């Protein structure tokens, strides 16, 4: 198939360190190319890909604090895609609501994967205006706040099977991986580790938007003796970090649409202890790949049950459920449905 992947412009594809959506777009694009499809990636010019790259912006600029400066590249991106739309069997957008107005009026089939939270009134108001837009969620839980007649399906994320591999055994600490922010649960992670009598190693990004929260709330907690702050790490550093942890703590305080760190941990054979919010019940298998708990007390109790988890079994479940190949195959089934429906409609119009 001739497939266009349209990525956000905040980060390069793949991102150099922290970044979820662009990382998924990269994994999906590379897998589709490996499967023999003709893929064009619309992204920032500093992206790295096996597909044909069409740069819509010279380089990534994460959240430029000016609407016109931040939004203008997206208008250019939409026009670049529109000019080439007829060259593709399907257009796959990863940029929220941006494509809906323009591409709902065009002949080329398109779908848009929504990667973020949907429990916001202003989002519902936008998507209600496009009831026939083909939307894809990254978990079933993500759909709950926004009933929509155009949901095409759910495709859970996957990652390259051999990108992260187990690297040694657990060395007696708990891990926190991701971003320092209130919704990611860093405060509870620190409390859970303290109550468990274990060191918490924190490999996390401190973004500009969370700098004040970090300085006021988190920094004093990180200064305690049982916390080791590492900072952002890349994929080359993750296997040792996650393989060495007794468990990844994921005490989220928001409806997480997916949570890539959970499957990254599983790839390394590391169990996950997570609060049962958002996508967590769809990703973590109780007693197999980790434990789903309600609060910090439940997490502390789960730490005491980690010996019951087979770390080799965690890795095997990753291979069965969470690979980029499985994700690509799921998307291909949606692409084929849309392309078939599009060809059928064109034949009807021609008749």
C-alpha positions in Angstrom: 0.0 0.0 0.0 1.0 3.6 -0.4 0.7 5.1 3.1 1.3 8.6 4.4 2.2 8.9 8.1 1.7 12.5 9.4 3.5 13.2 12.7 3.4 16.0 15.2 6.0 18.7 14.9 7.0 19.1 18.5 9.7 16.4 18.5 11.8 14.7 15.8 10.7 11.2 14.7 12.0 9.4 16.7 12.5 11.8 19.6 16.0 12.0 21.0 14.9 11.2 24.5 11.4 11.7 26.0 8.5 11.7 23.7 5.6 9.2 23.2 3.6 10.0 20.0 6.6 10.6 17.8 8.2 7.4 19.1 5.1 5.3 18.2 4.9 7.0 14.7 8.6 6.0 14.2 8.0 2.4 15.2 4.9 2.1 13.0 6.6 3.7 10.0 9.7 1.5 10.2 7.6 -1.7 10.6 5.4 -0.8 7.6 8.5 -0.2 5.5 10.0 -3.5 6.6 6.8 -5.2 5.5 7.2 -3.9 2.0 4.8 -0.9 1.9 5.6 2.5 0.3 5.5 4.9 3.2 6.0 8.6 3.2 6.6 10.4 6.6 5.6 14.0 7.0 7.5 15.2 10.0 10.3 17.6 11.1 13.4 17.8 9.0 15.7 16.4 11.8 13.7 13.1 11.8 15.4 9.8 10.9 13.4 7.3 8.9 13.6 4.5 6.3 10.5 6.0 4.7 10.5 8.9 2.3 10.7 12.1 4.5 8.8 15.2 3.7 9.9 17.9 6.2 7.1 20.3 7.2 9.4 22.1 9.7 13.2 22.3 9.6 13.6 21.0 13.2 11.6 20.1 16.2 10.6 22.9 18.6 8.8 21.6 21.6 5.8 23.8 22.5 6.9 27.2 21.3 5.1 29.6 23.7 3.3 31.5 20.9 0.2 30.2 19.2 0.9 31.7 15.7 4.5 30.5 15.7 3.5 27.1 17.0 0.4 26.7 14.8 1.7 28.0 11.5 3.8 24.9 10.8 0.7 22.8 11.1 -1.1 24.8 8.5 1.9 24.3 6.2 1.9 20.6 7.1 -1.8 20.2 6.1 -1.1 21.9 2.8 1.9 19.7 2.0 -0.2 16.6 2.6 -3.2 18.0 0.7 -1.0 18.7 -2.4 0.1 15.0 -2.4 -3.0 13.3 -1.1 -3.9 11.6 -4.3 -0.6 9.8 -4.3 -1.6 7.7 -1.4 -4.1 4.9 -0.7 -4.6 6.1 2.9 -3.5 9.1 5.0 -2.7 8.3 8.7 -2.7 11.4 10.9 -1.3 11.7 14.4 -2.0 15.4 15.0 -5.3 15.4 16.8 -8.1 17.5 15.2 -5.9 19.4 12.7 -6.8 17.4 9.6 -10.6 17.0 10.1 -11.9 20.1 8.2 -9.7 19.8 5.2 -9.5 16.1 4.7 -13.2 15.3 5.5 -13.9 17.1 2.2 -11.3 15.2 0.1 -11.5 11.8 -1.7 -8.4 10.1 -0.2 -9.3 7.9 2.8 -7.8 9.0 6.1 -7.8 8.1 9.7 -6.5 9.9 12.7 -5.1 8.3 15.8 -5.8 10.3 19.0 -2.9 9.9 21.4 -3.9 12.2 24.2 -6.6 12.5 26.8 -10.1 13.3 25.7 -11.9 14.4 28.9 -11.9 18.0 27.8 -15.1 19.9 26.8 -13.5 21.8 24.0 -12.3 18.6 22.3 -15.8 17.1 22.4 -17.2 20.2 20.7 -14.6 19.9 17.9 -15.0 16.2 17.2 -18.8 16.4 17.3 -18.7 18.6 14.2 -17.1 15.7 12.3 -19.3 12.6 13.1 -18.0 10.7 10.1 -14.3 11.2 10.8 -12.4 8.0 11.2 -10.9 8.1 14.7 -8.6 5.5 16.3 -8.0 5.2 20.0 -4.9 3.8 21.6 -6.9 2.1 24.4 -10.6 1.4 24.9 -10.5 3.5 28.1 -9.4 6.5 26.0 -12.8 6.5 24.2 -14.9 6.6 27.4 -15.1 10.4 27.8 -16.0 11.0 24.2 -18.7 8.8 22.6 -18.3 9.3 18.8 -20.0 7.6 15.9 -16.7 7.7 13.9 -14.6 5.5 16.1 -13.0 3.1 13.6 -11.3 1.0 16.3 -8.7 0.7 18.9 -5.0 -0.1 18.2 -2.9 -0.7 21.2 0.7 0.5 20.9 3.6 -1.9 20.1 7.4 -1.5 19.9 10.2 -3.2 18.1 10.6 -6.7 19.5 14.4 -6.4 20.1 14.7 -2.7 20.8 14.8 -3.3 24.6 16.0 -6.7 26.0 16.5 -8.1 29.5 19.9 -7.1 30.8 20.8 -9.0 34.0 18.6 -9.5 37.1 16.9 -7.2 39.6 19.2 -5.4 41.9 16.9 -4.3 44.7 15.5 -0.9 43.7 12.2 0.4 42.3 12.1 2.4 39.1 10.2 5.5 37.9 10.5 6.3 34.2 9.0 9.1 32.2 8.3 12.7 33.2 8.2 14.7 36.4 4.6 16.0 36.6 1.7 15.7 39.1 -0.4 13.3 36.9 2.5 10.8 36.5 2.5 10.2 40.3 6.1 10.9 41.2 5.1 11.9 44.8 3.3 8.6 45.4 6.2 6.7 43.8 8.6 8.3 46.4 6.2 7.4 49.2 5.8 3.8 48.0 9.5 3.2 47.8 10.1 4.7 51.3 7.4 2.5 52.8 8.8 -0.5 51.1 12.3 0.2 52.4 13.8 0.3 48.9 15.7 2.9 46.8 13.7 4.6 44.1 15.7 5.4 41.0 14.1 8.2 38.9 14.9 8.5 35.2 12.7 11.3 34.2 12.4 14.5 32.2 11.7 17.8 33.8 9.9 19.9 31.2 9.6 23.7 31.3 5.8 23.3 31.9 6.6 21.3 35.1 9.6 23.2 36.3 7.7 25.1 39.0 6.1 22.0 40.3 9.4 20.2 40.4 11.1 23.1 42.3 8.3 23.5 44.8 7.1 20.0 45.5 9.4 17.3 44.0 12.9 18.6 44.6 12.6 18.4 48.4 11.3 14.8 48.1 14.2 13.8 45.8 16.6 15.0 48.4 15.6 12.2 50.7 18.2 9.4 51.2 16.2 6.6 49.4 15.8 8.5 46.1 18.4 8.6 43.3 17.6 11.1 40.5 19.1 10.1 37.2 17.4 12.4 34.7 16.3 11.6 31.1 17.7 8.4 29.6 17.6 7.1 26.1 16.8 3.7 24.7 20.4 2.5 25.0 20.2 3.1 28.8 16.8 1.7 29.4 17.6 -2.1 29.4 20.0 -1.9 32.3 17.8 0.6 34.2 14.6 -1.5 33.9 16.2 -4.9 34.1 17.8 -3.9 37.3 14.6 -2.8 38.9 12.4 -5.1 41.0 9.4 -3.3 39.5 8.4 -0.2 37.6 6.1 2.1 39.6 3.3 3.7 37.6 1.1 5.4 40.2 -0.7 7.7 37.7 -3.2 10.3 38.8 -5.0 10.8 35.4 -6.8 8.8 32.7 -3.6 7.7 30.9 -4.5 6.9 27.3 -1.8 4.2 27.1 1.6 4.6 28.9 4.5 3.3 26.8 6.7 2.9 29.9 4.7 -0.1 30.9 5.5 -2.1 27.8 9.1 -0.8 27.8 9.4 -2.3 31.3 7.8 -5.6 30.1 10.3 -5.8 27.2 13.0 -5.9 29.9 11.2 -8.5 32.0 10.4 -5.9 34.6 7.0 -6.2 36.4 4.8 -3.1 36.6 2.9 -1.9 39.7 0.3 0.5 38.6 -2.8 2.4 39.7 -5.8 1.0 37.8 -6.6 4.2 35.9 -7.0 4.8 32.2 -5.5 2.1 30.1 -3.7 0.3 32.9 -6.2 -2.7 33.1 -5.8 -3.2 29.3 -2.0 -3.3 29.5 -1.0 -4.9 32.8 -2.1 -8.5 33.4 -2.7 -9.1 37.1 -0.2 -11.5 38.6 1.4 -12.1 35.2 3.1 -8.9 34.1 2.5 -7.0 37.3 -0.1 -5.8 39.8 -2.9 -3.3 39.5 -3.6 -1.5 42.8 -5.8 1.3 44.1 -3.4 3.4 46.1 0.0 3.7 47.7 -0.8 1.1 50.4 -1.8 -1.4 47.8 1.4 -0.7 45.9 3.5 -1.3 49.0 1.7 -4.6 49.5 2.3 -5.5 45.8 6.0 -4.9 46.3 5.9 -7.7 48.8 4.4 -10.1 46.2 6.9 -9.5 43.4 8.6 -12.8 44.0 5.5 -14.5 42.5 6.1 -12.8 39.1 8.1 -14.8 36.6 10.3 -12.2 34.9 10.9 -14.5 31.9 7.1 -14.8 31.6 6.9 -11.0 31.6 9.2 -10.8 28.6 7.3 -13.6 26.8 4.0 -11.8 27.3 5.6 -8.7 25.8 6.6 -10.7 22.7 3.1 -12.1 22.4 1.2 -8.8 22.9 3.3 -5.7 22.4 5.4 -5.8 19.3 5.5 -3.2 16.5 4.6 -6.0 14.0 1.3 -6.7 15.8 0.6 -2.9 15.9 1.4 -2.5 12.2 -0.8 -5.5 11.3 -3.7 -4.0 13.3 -3.4 -0.7 11.5 -3.1 -2.4 8.1 -6.4 -4.0 8.6 -7.9 -0.6 9.2 -6.1 0.9 6.1 -7.4 -1.9 3.9 -11.0 -1.4 5.2 -10.8 2.3 4.4 -9.1 1.8 1.0 -11.7 -0.8 0.0 -14.5 1.5 1.0 -12.9 4.4 -0.9 -12.6 2.3 -4.1 -16.2 1.1 -3.7 -17.4 4.7 -3.4 -15.4 5.9 -6.4 -16.9 3.1 -8.5 -20.4 4.1 -7.4 -19.8 7.7 -8.3 -18.4 6.6 -11.7 -21.5 4.6 -12.4 
